[in-house]
Amino acid sequence: MIPLYMDEHVPRAITIGLRLRGIDVLTVQEDNFSGKSDPELLDRAVFLKRTVFSHDDDLLVEATKRQRSDQLFYGIIYAHHLNVPIGTCVKDIELLAKIVKSRK
């Protein structure tokens, strides 16, 4: 199972729903890392060995830069906040988190 690092704009209901399903979730707020830049967020997730979940389009740009330069990061799960209902988001992330082998 992959541990997740929730970006600060992710609704609390998604975090709660995932935790109720046994997913290892840490929020940026719980980690006292709110307000940091996208590069800092991805660096922190690497340090924590966690995959980031976000609704932030700009984070995808930073991830693309990292992929193209072979810079380490543990991945991003992205869902557009207007196109994916919370319940669907929780179910889909749970499936990903449980079928992908952890990097720990």
C-alpha positions as CSV (number, residue, x, y, z in Angstrom):
1,M,0.0,0.0,0.0
2,I,1.3,3.4,-0.8
3,P,1.3,6.2,1.8
4,L,-0.2,9.5,0.7
5,Y,0.6,13.1,1.3
6,M,-2.4,15.3,0.9
7,D,-1.9,18.8,-0.6
8,E,-3.4,21.6,1.4
9,H,-6.4,22.2,-0.9
10,V,-7.7,18.7,-0.7
11,P,-11.1,18.6,1.1
12,R,-11.0,17.1,4.5
13,A,-13.8,14.6,3.5
14,I,-11.4,12.9,1.2
15,T,-8.8,12.5,3.9
16,I,-11.3,11.2,6.3
17,G,-12.8,8.8,3.8
18,L,-9.4,7.3,3.0
19,R,-8.5,6.9,6.6
20,L,-11.8,5.1,7.3
21,R,-10.7,2.7,4.6
22,G,-7.3,2.0,6.2
23,I,-5.2,4.2,3.9
24,D,-2.1,5.8,5.4
25,V,-2.7,9.5,4.9
26,L,-0.7,12.6,6.1
27,T,-1.9,16.1,5.4
28,V,0.3,19.0,4.7
29,Q,-1.5,20.8,7.6
30,E,-0.7,17.9,10.0
31,D,2.9,18.1,8.9
32,N,3.1,21.9,9.5
33,F,4.0,22.3,5.8
34,S,1.1,24.6,4.6
35,G,1.9,27.4,2.3
36,K,5.0,25.9,0.8
37,S,5.9,26.0,-2.9
38,D,5.2,23.1,-5.2
39,P,8.9,22.2,-5.4
40,E,9.1,22.2,-1.6
41,L,6.0,20.1,-1.4
42,L,7.4,17.5,-3.7
43,D,10.8,17.5,-1.9
44,R,9.0,17.0,1.4
45,A,7.0,14.1,0.0
46,V,10.2,12.5,-1.2
47,F,11.7,12.9,2.3
48,L,8.6,11.3,3.7
49,K,8.5,8.6,0.9
50,R,4.9,9.5,0.1
51,T,2.9,10.0,-3.0
52,V,1.2,13.4,-3.3
53,F,-2.6,13.7,-3.9
54,S,-3.6,17.1,-5.2
55,H,-6.3,19.1,-7.1
56,D,-3.5,21.6,-8.1
57,D,-2.9,21.9,-11.8
58,D,0.4,23.7,-11.2
59,L,1.8,20.8,-9.3
60,L,1.5,18.7,-12.5
61,V,3.8,21.2,-14.2
62,E,6.4,20.8,-11.5
63,A,6.1,17.0,-11.7
64,T,6.5,17.1,-15.4
65,K,9.7,19.1,-15.0
66,R,11.0,16.5,-12.5
67,Q,10.2,13.6,-14.8
68,R,12.0,15.2,-17.7
69,S,15.1,15.9,-15.7
70,D,15.0,12.4,-14.0
71,Q,14.6,14.1,-10.6
72,L,13.3,11.8,-7.9
73,F,9.7,12.1,-6.6
74,Y,7.2,9.4,-5.5
75,G,4.5,10.4,-7.9
76,I,1.3,12.4,-7.9
77,I,-2.3,11.4,-7.9
78,Y,-4.4,14.2,-9.4
79,A,-8.1,14.7,-9.7
80,H,-9.8,17.9,-10.9
81,H,-11.9,19.2,-8.0
82,L,-14.9,20.0,-10.2
83,N,-14.9,16.8,-12.3
84,V,-14.6,14.1,-9.7
85,P,-17.1,13.8,-6.8
86,I,-15.6,13.2,-3.4
87,G,-17.0,9.7,-3.1
88,T,-15.6,8.6,-6.4
89,C,-12.3,10.3,-5.6
90,V,-12.0,8.3,-2.3
91,K,-12.9,5.0,-4.0
92,D,-10.4,5.5,-6.8
93,I,-7.6,6.6,-4.5
94,E,-8.2,3.7,-2.2
95,L,-7.9,1.3,-5.2
96,L,-4.6,2.9,-6.3
97,A,-3.2,3.0,-2.8
98,K,-4.0,-0.7,-2.2
99,I,-2.8,-2.1,-5.5
100,V,0.4,-0.2,-5.9
101,K,3.3,-1.6,-3.9
102,S,4.8,0.8,-1.4
103,R,8.4,2.0,-1.9
104,K,9.3,1.7,1.8
